[in-house]
């Protein structure tokens, strides 16, 4: 998970990711958290907003419309736009 400290959404995503892993009984998975602090790092990491969740190095929520930079990210969920994917969406991409 890539995030920047100024965005509150990454903590929600972190909690939901933990719930998804618990649901899947995947205590063997270690979540790496990397704080992105500069625009140079954002460009280097291909950081498309906080939080960016990658599974095996791939962003399963990428639409191609995100821009690299230090900004909060918005996800499309069944209930509308949100700062984090739902637990159900995370379970789906981790299954």
DRENTORKOL-3810 file (N, C-alpha, C; in nm, 4 decimals):
REM DRENTORKOL-3810
@n.u->0.0839; n.v->-0.1157; n.w->0.0000; ca.u->0.0000; ca.v->0.0000; ca.w->0.0000; c.u->0.0893; c.v->0.1232; c.w->0.0000
@n.u->0.0646; n.v->0.2094; n.w->-0.0945; ca.u->0.1333; ca.v->0.3376; ca.w->-0.1015; c.u->0.0376; c.v->0.4446; c.w->-0.0504
@n.u->0.0909; n.v->0.5388; n.w->0.0264; ca.u->0.0066; ca.v->0.6443; ca.w->0.0823; c.u->0.0910; c.v->0.7671; c.w->0.1108
@n.u->0.0234; n.v->0.8794; n.w->0.1356; ca.u->0.0951; ca.v->0.9930; ca.w->0.1897; c.u->0.0233; c.v->1.0390; c.w->0.3155
@n.u->0.1008; n.v->1.0877; n.w->0.4077; ca.u->0.0523; ca.v->1.1176; ca.w->0.5422; c.u->-0.0635; c.v->1.2172; c.w->0.5452
@n.u->-0.0718; n.v->1.3075; n.w->0.4498; ca.u->-0.1760; ca.v->1.4098; ca.w->0.4502; c.u->-0.3141; c.v->1.3610; c.w->0.4104
@n.u->-0.3269; n.v->1.2372; n.w->0.3714; ca.u->-0.4562; ca.v->1.1839; ca.w->0.3274; c.u->-0.5118; c.v->1.0870; c.w->0.4313
@n.u->-0.6307; n.v->1.1146; n.w->0.4842; ca.u->-0.6873; ca.v->1.0274; ca.w->0.5872; c.u->-0.7414; c.v->0.8950; c.w->0.5330
@n.u->-0.7589; n.v->0.8827; n.w->0.4039; ca.u->-0.8210; ca.v->0.7634; ca.w->0.3465; c.u->-0.7346; c.v->0.6382; c.w->0.3572
@n.u->-0.6048; n.v->0.6547; n.w->0.3686; ca.u->-0.5190; ca.v->0.5365; ca.w->0.3703; c.u->-0.5419; c.v->0.4533; c.w->0.4951
@n.u->-0.5778; n.v->0.5165; n.w->0.6080; ca.u->-0.6007; ca.v->0.4382; ca.w->0.7300; c.u->-0.7290; c.v->0.3563; c.w->0.7176
@n.u->-0.8286; n.v->0.4111; n.w->0.6506; ca.u->-0.9531; ca.v->0.3367; ca.w->0.6255; c.u->-0.9227; c.v->0.2177; c.w->0.5351
@n.u->-0.8466; n.v->0.2412; n.w->0.4300; ca.u->-0.8099; ca.v->0.1336; ca.w->0.3379; c.u->-0.7285; c.v->0.0264; c.w->0.4098
@n.u->-0.6404; n.v->0.0680; n.w->0.4982; ca.u->-0.5591; ca.v->-0.0255; ca.w->0.5742; c.u->-0.6473; c.v->-0.1154; c.w->0.6613
@n.u->-0.7463; n.v->-0.0565; n.w->0.7267; ca.u->-0.8400; ca.v->-0.1341; ca.w->0.8096; c.u->-0.9218; c.v->-0.2299; c.w->0.7236
@n.u->-0.9692; n.v->-0.1823; n.w->0.6110; ca.u->-1.0498; ca.v->-0.2670; ca.w->0.5224; c.u->-0.9662; c.v->-0.3798; c.w->0.4627
@n.u->-0.8418; n.v->-0.3509; n.w->0.4322; ca.u->-0.7528; ca.v->-0.4535; ca.w->0.3799; c.u->-0.7298; c.v->-0.5619; c.w->0.4851
@n.u->-0.7122; n.v->-0.5219; n.w->0.6089; ca.u->-0.6965; ca.v->-0.6191; ca.w->0.7186; c.u->-0.8220; c.v->-0.7043; c.w->0.7324
@n.u->-0.9396; n.v->-0.6422; n.w->0.7206; ca.u->-1.0657; ca.v->-0.7171; ca.w->0.7285; c.u->-1.0769; c.v->-0.8165; c.w->0.6132
@n.u->-1.0382; n.v->-0.7735; n.w->0.4939; ca.u->-1.0451; ca.v->-0.8620; ca.w->0.3771; c.u->-0.9527; c.v->-0.9821; c.w->0.3952
@n.u->-0.8329; n.v->-0.9575; n.w->0.4444; ca.u->-0.7383; ca.v->-1.0676; ca.w->0.4660; c.u->-0.7880; c.v->-1.1631; c.w->0.5743
@n.u->-0.8523; n.v->-1.1092; n.w->0.6772; ca.u->-0.9110; ca.v->-1.1936; ca.w->0.7818; c.u->-1.0241; c.v->-1.2773; c.w->0.7239
@n.u->-1.1085; n.v->-1.2157; n.w->0.6425; ca.u->-1.2189; ca.v->-1.2865; ca.w->0.5783; c.u->-1.1669; c.v->-1.4033; c.w->0.4949
@n.u->-1.0567; n.v->-1.3799; n.w->0.4261; ca.u->-0.9985; ca.v->-1.4832; ca.w->0.3401; c.u->-0.9077; c.v->-1.5802; c.w->0.4161
@n.u->-0.8924; n.v->-1.5550; n.w->0.5459; ca.u->-0.8021; ca.v->-1.6358; ca.w->0.6296; c.u->-0.6612; c.v->-1.6402; c.w->0.5701
@n.u->-0.6129; n.v->-1.5213; n.w->0.5304; ca.u->-0.4817; ca.v->-1.5098; ca.w->0.4670; c.u->-0.3830; c.v->-1.4401; c.w->0.5601
@n.u->-0.3589; n.v->-1.5031; n.w->0.6744; ca.u->-0.2621; ca.v->-1.4458; ca.w->0.7677; c.u->-0.1185; c.v->-1.4658; c.w->0.7198
@n.u->-0.1022; n.v->-1.5341; n.w->0.6068; ca.u->0.0294; ca.v->-1.5538; ca.w->0.5479; c.u->0.0737; c.v->-1.4344; c.w->0.4638
@n.u->-0.0165; n.v->-1.3405; n.w->0.4388; ca.u->0.0141; ca.v->-1.2237; ca.w->0.3565; c.u->0.0601; c.v->-1.1088; c.w->0.4453
@n.u->0.1728; n.v->-1.0511; n.w->0.4088; ca.u->0.2243; ca.v->-0.9345; ca.w->0.4787; c.u->0.1982; c.v->-0.8115; c.w->0.3927
@n.u->0.1321; n.v->-0.7128; n.w->0.4505; ca.u->0.1040; ca.v->-0.5889; ca.w->0.3791; c.u->0.2226; c.v->-0.4947; c.w->0.3990
@n.u->0.2806; n.v->-0.4523; n.w->0.2885; ca.u->0.3871; ca.v->-0.3525; ca.w->0.2944; c.u->0.3240; c.v->-0.2148; c.w->0.2800
@n.u->0.3617; n.v->-0.1259; n.w->0.3673; ca.u->0.3129; ca.v->0.0114; ca.w->0.3611; c.u->0.4308; c.v->0.1016; c.w->0.3303
@n.u->0.4151; n.v->0.1834; n.w->0.2290; ca.u->0.5232; ca.v->0.2743; ca.w->0.1911; c.u->0.4683; c.v->0.4157; c.w->0.1835
@n.u->0.5262; n.v->0.5015; n.w->0.2656; ca.u->0.4848; ca.v->0.6412; ca.w->0.2657; c.u->0.5558; c.v->0.7150; c.w->0.1532
@n.u->0.4788; n.v->0.7849; n.w->0.0726; ca.u->0.5322; ca.v->0.8653; ca.w->-0.0365; c.u->0.5380; c.v->1.0085; c.w->0.0148
@n.u->0.6566; n.v->1.0671; n.w->0.0130; ca.u->0.6745; ca.v->1.1972; ca.w->0.0767; c.u->0.6976; c.v->1.3122; c.w->-0.0207
@n.u->0.7396; n.v->1.2828; n.w->-0.1425; ca.u->0.7712; ca.v->1.3901; ca.w->-0.2370; c.u->0.7117; c.v->1.3595; c.w->-0.3743
@n.u->0.7010; n.v->1.4619; n.w->-0.4557; ca.u->0.6515; ca.v->1.4407; ca.w->-0.5915; c.u->0.7505; c.v->1.3561; c.w->-0.6722
@n.u->0.8782; n.v->1.3682; n.w->-0.6409; ca.u->0.9791; ca.v->1.2846; ca.w->-0.7074; c.u->0.9541; c.v->1.1380; c.w->-0.6759
@n.u->0.9267; n.v->1.1061; n.w->-0.5485; ca.u->0.8941; ca.v->0.9683; ca.w->-0.5122; c.u->0.7647; c.v->0.9245; c.w->-0.5794
@n.u->0.6657; n.v->1.0120; n.w->-0.5849; ca.u->0.5384; ca.v->0.9785; ca.w->-0.6499; c.u->0.5623; c.v->0.9369; c.w->-0.7941
@n.u->0.6451; n.v->1.0102; n.w->-0.8634; ca.u->0.6764; ca.v->0.9766; ca.w->-1.0029; c.u->0.7549; c.v->0.8456; c.w->-1.0112
@n.u->0.8517; n.v->0.8298; n.w->-0.9216; ca.u->0.9340; ca.v->0.7094; ca.w->-0.9207; c.u->0.8513; c.v->0.5835; c.w->-0.8964
@n.u->0.7540; n.v->0.5913; n.w->-0.8031; ca.u->0.6720; ca.v->0.4761; ca.w->-0.7671; c.u->0.5474; c.v->0.4616; c.w->-0.8535
@n.u->0.5192; n.v->0.5579; n.w->-0.9415; ca.u->0.3947; ca.v->0.5541; ca.w->-1.0176; c.u->0.2747; c.v->0.5678; c.w->-0.9259
@n.u->0.2889; n.v->0.6544; n.w->-0.8266; ca.u->0.1885; ca.v->0.6738; ca.w->-0.7215; c.u->0.0708; c.v->0.7534; c.w->-0.7754
@n.u->-0.0449; n.v->0.6884; n.w->-0.7839; ca.u->-0.1632; ca.v->0.7531; ca.w->-0.8419; c.u->-0.2644; c.v->0.7938; c.w->-0.7358
@n.u->-0.2140; n.v->0.8344; n.w->-0.6218; ca.u->-0.3018; ca.v->0.8851; ca.w->-0.5159; c.u->-0.3071; c.v->0.7926; c.w->-0.3970
@n.u->-0.3434; n.v->0.8526; n.w->-0.2859; ca.u->-0.3462; ca.v->0.7818; ca.w->-0.1583; c.u->-0.4874; c.v->0.7393; c.w->-0.1228
@n.u->-0.5030; n.v->0.6121; n.w->-0.0944; ca.u->-0.4062; ca.v->0.5037; ca.w->-0.0985; c.u->-0.4031; c.v->0.4369; c.w->-0.2358
@n.u->-0.2877; n.v->0.3874; n.w->-0.2722; ca.u->-0.2750; ca.v->0.3016; ca.w->-0.3898; c.u->-0.2445; c.v->0.1616; c.w->-0.3375
@n.u->-0.3297; n.v->0.0692; n.w->-0.3714; ca.u->-0.3143; ca.v->-0.0693; ca.w->-0.3262; c.u->-0.2680; c.v->-0.1521; c.w->-0.4452
@n.u->-0.1598; n.v->-0.2236; n.w->-0.4246; ca.u->-0.1084; ca.v->-0.3098; ca.w->-0.5306; c.u->-0.1093; c.v->-0.4543; c.w->-0.4830
@n.u->-0.1458; n.v->-0.5418; n.w->-0.5724; ca.u->-0.1458; ca.v->-0.6855; ca.w->-0.5456; c.u->-0.0464; c.v->-0.7481; c.w->-0.6423
@n.u->0.0581; n.v->-0.8053; n.w->-0.5876; ca.u->0.1660; ca.v->-0.8611; ca.w->-0.6699; c.u->0.2208; c.v->-0.7567; c.w->-0.7668
@n.u->0.2340; n.v->-0.6326; n.w->-0.7189; ca.u->0.2914; ca.v->-0.5251; ca.w->-0.7986; c.u->0.1966; c.v->-0.4580; c.w->-0.8952
@n.u->0.0722; n.v->-0.5045; n.w->-0.9028; ca.u->-0.0265; ca.v->-0.4521; ca.w->-0.9984; c.u->-0.1378; c.v->-0.3811; c.w->-0.9235
@n.u->-0.1851; n.v->-0.2704; n.w->-0.9780; ca.u->-0.2961; ca.v->-0.1957; ca.w->-0.9190; c.u->-0.4265; c.v->-0.2488; c.w->-0.9778
@n.u->-0.4999; n.v->-0.3323; n.w->-0.9028; ca.u->-0.6216; ca.v->-0.3924; ca.w->-0.9576; c.u->-0.7373; c.v->-0.2935; c.w->-0.9737
@n.u->-0.7215; n.v->-0.1736; n.w->-0.9214; ca.u->-0.8267; ca.v->-0.0731; ca.w->-0.9295; c.u->-0.7952; c.v->0.0375; c.w->-1.0309
@n.u->-0.6865; n.v->0.0225; n.w->-1.1034; ca.u->-0.6464; ca.v->0.1242; ca.w->-1.2011; c.u->-0.7480; c.v->0.1322; c.w->-1.3143
@n.u->-0.7815; n.v->0.2531; n.w->-1.3508; ca.u->-0.8721; ca.v->0.2752; ca.w->-1.4625; c.u->-0.8008; c.v->0.3399; c.w->-1.5809
@n.u->-0.6788; n.v->0.3849; n.w->-1.5570; ca.u->-0.6055; ca.v->0.4553; ca.w->-1.6610; c.u->-0.6300; c.v->0.6049; c.w->-1.6583
@n.u->-0.7212; n.v->0.6477; n.w->-1.5709; ca.u->-0.7539; ca.v->0.7903; ca.w->-1.5625; c.u->-0.6861; c.v->0.8590; c.w->-1.4439
@n.u->-0.6177; n.v->0.7823; n.w->-1.3594; ca.u->-0.5503; ca.v->0.8410; ca.w->-1.2444; c.u->-0.4242; c.v->0.9133; c.w->-1.2899
@n.u->-0.3872; n.v->1.0154; n.w->-1.2143; ca.u->-0.2663; ca.v->1.0913; ca.w->-1.2422; c.u->-0.1667; c.v->1.0705; c.w->-1.1292
@n.u->-0.0408; n.v->1.0674; n.w->-1.1638; ca.u->0.0654; ca.v->1.0533; ca.w->-1.0642; c.u->0.0763; c.v->1.1835; c.w->-0.9854
@n.u->0.0842; n.v->1.1695; n.w->-0.8523; ca.u->0.1027; ca.v->1.2870; ca.w->-0.7684; c.u->0.0566; c.v->1.2651; c.w->-0.6265
@n.u->0.0852; n.v->1.3625; n.w->-0.5423; ca.u->0.0471; ca.v->1.3586; ca.w->-0.4008; c.u->-0.0948; c.v->1.4113; c.w->-0.3859
@n.u->-0.1900; n.v->1.3219; n.w->-0.3939; ca.u->-0.3318; ca.v->1.3570; ca.w->-0.3823; c.u->-0.4066; c.v->1.2384; c.w->-0.3233
@n.u->-0.5216; n.v->1.2648; n.w->-0.2681; ca.u->-0.6072; ca.v->1.1557; ca.w->-0.2226; c.u->-0.6717; c.v->1.0926; c.w->-0.3452
@n.u->-0.6871; n.v->0.9628; n.w->-0.3415; ca.u->-0.7445; ca.v->0.8890; ca.w->-0.4533; c.u->-0.8919; c.v->0.8609; c.w->-0.4262
@n.u->-0.9694; n.v->0.8499; n.w->-0.5316; ca.u->-1.1113; ca.v->0.8188; ca.w->-0.5213; c.u->-1.1371; c.v->0.6870; c.w->-0.5931
@n.u->-1.2130; n.v->0.6005; n.w->-0.5270; ca.u->-1.2477; ca.v->0.4693; ca.w->-0.5815; c.u->-1.3967; c.v->0.4629; c.w->-0.6105
@n.u->-1.4314; n.v->0.3960; n.w->-0.7185; ca.u->-1.5713; ca.v->0.3697; ca.w->-0.7501; c.u->-1.6135; c.v->0.2441; c.w->-0.6743
@n.u->-1.7167; n.v->0.2576; n.w->-0.5926; ca.u->-1.7686; ca.v->0.1441; ca.w->-0.5157; c.u->-1.9164; c.v->0.1264; c.w->-0.5487
@n.u->-1.9766; n.v->0.0152; n.w->-0.5088; ca.u->-2.1193; ca.v->-0.0045; ca.w->-0.5345; c.u->-2.2081; c.v->0.1055; c.w->-0.4742
@n.u->-2.1597; n.v->0.1726; n.w->-0.3708; ca.u->-2.2379; ca.v->0.2793; ca.w->-0.3077; c.u->-2.1956; c.v->0.4181; c.w->-0.3532
@n.u->-2.1124; n.v->0.4261; n.w->-0.4549; ca.u->-2.0664; ca.v->0.5552; ca.w->-0.5055; c.u->-1.9173; c.v->0.5725; c.w->-0.4835
@n.u->-1.8714; n.v->0.6947; n.w->-0.4989; ca.u->-1.7290; ca.v->0.7220; ca.w->-0.4845; c.u->-1.6880; c.v->0.7204; c.w->-0.3386
@n.u->-1.5669; n.v->0.6697; n.w->-0.3143; ca.u->-1.5152; ca.v->0.6570; ca.w->-0.1784; c.u->-1.3636; c.v->0.6729; c.w->-0.1816
@n.u->-1.3069; n.v->0.7052; n.w->-0.0677; ca.u->-1.1624; ca.v->0.7187; ca.w->-0.0570; c.u->-1.0906; c.v->0.5857; c.w->-0.0435
@n.u->-1.1660; n.v->0.4764; n.w->-0.0414; ca.u->-1.1076; ca.v->0.3433; ca.w->-0.0271; c.u->-1.2004; c.v->0.2407; c.w->-0.0913
@n.u->-1.1428; n.v->0.1334; n.w->-0.1448; ca.u->-1.2290; ca.v->0.0239; ca.w->-0.1909; c.u->-1.3020; c.v->-0.0375; c.w->-0.0713
@n.u->-1.4123; n.v->-0.1032; n.w->-0.0987; ca.u->-1.4857; ca.v->-0.1716; ca.w->0.0077; c.u->-1.4132; c.v->-0.3005; c.w->0.0453
@n.u->-1.4484; n.v->-0.3559; n.w->0.1592; ca.u->-1.3930; ca.v->-0.4847; ca.w->0.2007; c.u->-1.4242; c.v->-0.5889; c.w->0.0942
@n.u->-1.5462; n.v->-0.5874; n.w->0.0422; ca.u->-1.5873; ca.v->-0.6851; ca.w->-0.0586; c.u->-1.5032; c.v->-0.6721; c.w->-0.1860
@n.u->-1.4756; n.v->-0.5494; n.w->-0.2287; ca.u->-1.3913; ca.v->-0.5300; ca.w->-0.3467; c.u->-1.2499; c.v->-0.5818; c.w->-0.3229
@n.u->-1.1990; n.v->-0.5598; n.w->-0.2031; ca.u->-1.0654; ca.v->-0.6085; ca.w->-0.1689; c.u->-1.0631; c.v->-0.7612; c.w->-0.1641
@n.u->-1.1670; n.v->-0.8212; n.w->-0.1073; ca.u->-1.1754; ca.v->-0.9678; ca.w->-0.1046; c.u->-1.1724; c.v->-1.0209; c.w->-0.2472
@n.u->-1.2446; n.v->-0.9576; n.w->-0.3349; ca.u->-1.2511; ca.v->-1.0029; ca.w->-0.4739; c.u->-1.1147; c.v->-0.9985; c.w->-0.5426
@n.u->-1.0415; n.v->-0.8892; n.w->-0.5257; ca.u->-0.9109; ca.v->-0.8792; ca.w->-0.5945; c.u->-0.8034; c.v->-0.9655; c.w->-0.5279
@n.u->-0.8256; n.v->-1.0040; n.w->-0.4030; ca.u->-0.7280; ca.v->-1.0876; ca.w->-0.3331; c.u->-0.7569; c.v->-1.2369; c.w->-0.3470
@n.u->-0.8742; n.v->-1.2686; n.w->-0.4005; ca.u->-0.9141; ca.v->-1.4106; ca.w->-0.4127; c.u->-0.8498; c.v->-1.4764; c.w->-0.5323
END
